Amino acid sequence: MNQIVYPSSDVKGRIKIPASKSYGQRTYAAALLVHGFTDVENFGISDDENAALEIIQQAGAVVEFLSETKIRISSKGISNKEMSVNCGESGLSARMFTPLLSVNSELVRMDAKGTLLSRPMHFFDSILRELNVDFKSQNGHLPFTLKGPIIPSNCIIDGSMSSQFITGLIYAFVASEYTKKVQIKISNPTSIPYILLTLEVLKQFGADINFNNNTLYFDGPYTLNSKEIAVEGDWSSASFLLVAAAISGSIAVENLNSTSQQADKNILSALKDFGAIISEKKSSLSITKNENRSFCFDANHCPDLFPPLAVLACFAEGTSIIKGVNRLINKESNRSIAIQQELGKMGAKISIEGDEMRIKGIKCSTSATVNSHGDHRIAMACAIAALRANGPVLIEDSHVINKSYPLFFDHLFQIQND
């Protein structure tokens, strides 16, 4: 599926941001461990969230749709049975549920589809075997087979590739009946806010884990409690619309938690440096175009902000610098290359020097045909850049937005036509 986006010099309106898929998937994993039920308000409909729901059902949970916005997850813990699960294209689900399901003493088969099959997962080959798991991969890639039970012990983990591997171990240590006083020490930590988000979700279910000096301290075994929980709005999805307002109008967004642990809340810092007018009320956040200053931003702990930040930088005066290019290689695409190529087709002036992306601002972008590279965030970035184009922009394979934000184009066209 392809999508045409037309320029718009004055976006405006009010949008309710969808549920955070990072928060939602973590909530579903915790609900699987509850011996009881969990009511989840504001559940999401993205492909990644649906993949997580499918996995917990294969692992023994029952999912009941109570209304258009609310589901009930009933569970007796992870079923100790042979099972096969598919992670779709969700990197978080693959990295979170692989250790978690290894509490099972029966064979578990894990598969995936699309680009996730080529994304490196070598992390598991060593660490899971050290923790008593019979683990096999395809040379460090999915599909996997594994058979536990995992037996937690003190370990040192390299956190430079992704915090999602650490999230998976945290869930496994919480789920395991063999967890005592053990520690996970993290060297070269990245994406710390995502680890804090994991701990926040688990704390709501009654598992309080101390995290200090890059070390996680467990004191198990743990019992998770039945909960009613509301999934907060997604700052990752919101970042694209907030950038749209900063470069081309004024919008208000609802359903965002201003005290969220989500890493991508840091988009507000870049928007402030850019010169946008930001105002917050109880239930909404408003962004209005004002100045367009160049900025410098370190995205090492929030690499998913790279695509919207690159668009923001395209329309700044002078040269902006975004740090953390090394975090972009193993995403749905190699995002450093995809950003350069596709925004470059639209006239962007982007160079990479070491770990920094340097973007020289332009007045407007160019009408072009661009490709998503199979990456939802590249498709959304090109769509936002098209708002400042001198003609229509055709985005090939635009359907990939369903991975995280199925309503993205509906919301984009809404703020163009309000």
C-alpha positions, -999 to 999 in steps of 0.1 A, spaced: 0 0 0 12 35 -9 1 68 5 2 103 -9 7 132 15 1 168 4 17 199 18 0 218 46 11 252 60 -13 253 89 -21 220 107 -44 224 136 -68 204 157 -69 181 187 -58 144 187 -61 117 213 -28 98 212 -31 60 211 -19 37 239 18 32 244 28 -1 229 59 -2 252 37 2 282 10 -21 269 33 -50 260 49 -48 295 15 -48 311 4 -79 292 36 -98 302 30 -89 339 -7 -99 336 4 -133 324 22 -138 358 -8 -129 379 -28 -157 394 -61 -139 389 -73 -113 365 -60 -79 352 -84 -53 337 -65 -32 311 -81 1 301 -70 19 269 -54 -11 253 -37 -6 219 -45 -20 185 -10 -20 169 5 -51 154 31 -52 181 5 -51 209 -16 -78 191 15 -100 189 20 -97 227 -16 -106 234 -13 -137 211 18 -148 230 3 -146 264 -27 -165 252 -5 -193 239 12 -193 273 -21 -199 291 -38 -165 296 -74 -159 285 -82 -125 270 -117 -111 271 -128 -79 254 -151 -61 279 -156 -29 258 -140 -10 229 -114 3 253 -111 -24 280 -99 -60 281 -96 -85 309 -67 -109 311 -72 -140 333 -43 -161 341 -29 -188 364 7 -180 356 27 -194 327 14 -229 317 41 -255 321 34 -271 287 50 -274 253 41 -243 232 48 -224 200 46 -186 198 51 -160 171 64 -126 179 54 -111 146 77 -82 139 79 -70 176 114 -67 188 102 -60 224 80 -91 224 109 -113 212 134 -100 237 110 -99 266 91 -132 262 122 -153 253 136 -152 288 102 -150 304 89 -182 288 121 -200 298 107 -205 333 89 -233 315 104 -268 319 88 -279 286 99 -271 250 91 -236 237 94 -227 201 96 -190 192 93 -176 157 88 -142 140 83 -127 106 96 -99 84 127 -79 94 127 -93 129 141 -126 115 173 -108 105 178 -87 136 206 -99 159 197 -118 191 231 -132 200 227 -119 235 205 -149 244 230 -176 231 253 -170 261 233 -156 289 204 -181 288 227 -211 287 245 -197 318 211 -196 335 203 -233 330 182 -229 298 187 -253 269 186 -226 242 191 -229 204 190 -201 178 198 -198 141 233 -183 145 220 -157 168 187 -151 150 151 -162 154 136 -188 153 145 -202 188 139 -233 208 143 -231 245 137 -253 275 141 -243 311 136 -238 339 157 -207 341 175 -205 374 184 -168 382 219 -160 395 242 -130 398 252 -119 363 269 -90 345 251 -78 313 263 -57 284 235 -32 279 250 -14 249 228 -32 222 193 -28 237 176 -25 270 149 -49 258 171 -79 265 174 -66 301 137 -62 304 133 -98 294 156 -109 321 138 -88 347 105 -104 338 121 -139 339 137 -133 374 103 -120 387 85 -150 372 110 -177 384 103 -196 416 140 -200 420 148 -163 424 164 -154 457 187 -125 465 204 -121 432 217 -91 411 220 -81 375 248 -56 370 245 -36 337 277 -24 319 275 1 291 238 9 298 216 25 272 179 33 271 178 35 309 143 51 307 129 19 292 144 -1 322 127 23 345 94 19 326 97 -19 331 102 -15 368 73 10 371 49 -15 355 60 -44 376 58 -22 408 21 -16 400 16 -53 401 35 -56 435 70 -65 424 93 -38 437 129 -41 424 156 -18 435 178 -3 408 209 16 419 243 23 403 233 3 372 225 -28 393 192 -45 397 186 -61 431 161 -90 433 147 -104 465 123 -132 453 103 -152 448 76 -127 438 39 -128 437 21 -104 413 -13 -91 423 -46 -86 403 -49 -50 391 -70 -26 372 -45 -6 351 -48 21 324 -22 21 297 -9 57 292 -6 74 258 24 68 236 50 95 235 67 77 206 36 81 184 29 116 197 64 128 188 56 129 150 25 150 155 43 173 179 70 179 153 42 185 127 29 213 148 63 228 155 71 231 118 36 237 104 9 250 127 -6 243 161 -22 212 176 -32 199 210 -28 162 220 -46 143 247 -38 111 267 -1 119 275 13 114 310 36 144 317 54 123 344 58 92 323 90 71 323 87 67 286 120 78 270 104 96 241 89 122 264 123 139 258 110 152 225 98 182 246 134 192 252 142 193 215 110 212 207 118 237 233 153 242 219 138 245 184 117 274 196 82 259 196 56 272 220 47 245 245 17 247 269 4 220 292 -29 217 308 -44 188 329 -53 166 301 -36 180 270 -4 193 256 -3 220 229 25 227 205 26 258 183 50 268 156 72 298 165 109 300 160 130 274 142 164 273 158 190 246 153 196 223 182 218 195 196 202 164 210 216 132 225 193 103 215 214 75 229 187 67 255 158 74 232 168 63 197 133 60 184 132 98 184 158 100 156 133 100 127 110 128 140 141 147 153 156 145 118 125 161 103 125 188 129 162 195 121 155 197 84 135 229 90 157 246 115 180 275 107 216 264 107 229 229 114 215 206 141 233 177 156 217 144 168 239 120 187 235 83 189 237 70 153 252 37 166 217 30 181 200 30 147 217 0 129 195 -29 142 160 -14 140 134 -23 115 158 -8 90 192 7 93 176 40 102 207 61 97 209 50 61 171 52 56 168 87 70 197 99 48 183 83 17 146 91 20 147 126 35 176 132 11 152 125 -18 131 154 -4 161 178 -4 174 172 31 211 179 37 223 151 61 257 139 69 270 114 94 303 120 113 311 92 137 282 88 161 266 121 151 240 130 124 244 166 112 214 181 94 216 215 77 182 232 76 163 239 44 133 262 38 111 236 23 113 200 12 108 186 -23 80 166 -39 93 131 -43 86 94 -41 101 78 -10 102 43 5 95 33 40 123 6 41 97 -15 58 100 8 89 70 24 105 90 53 118 106 61 85 71 62 68 58 86 95 89 108 93 85 112 55 48 120 60 56 148 84 84 162 62 58 162 33 39 189 52 66 214 42 71 201 6 66 220 -26 43 193 -39 28 159 -30 50 131 -16 43 95 -24 53 71 4 57 35 -8 48 6 16 32 31 40 11 3 56 40 -5 79 27 22 103 3 -6 115 33 -19 136 29 9 161 3 36 150 -24 23 127 -44 56 129 -14 77 120 -26 88 86 -62 93 98 -48 117 125 -24 134 101 -52 141 76 -75 152 104 -51 180 115 -46 190 79 -83 195 74 -96 208 107 
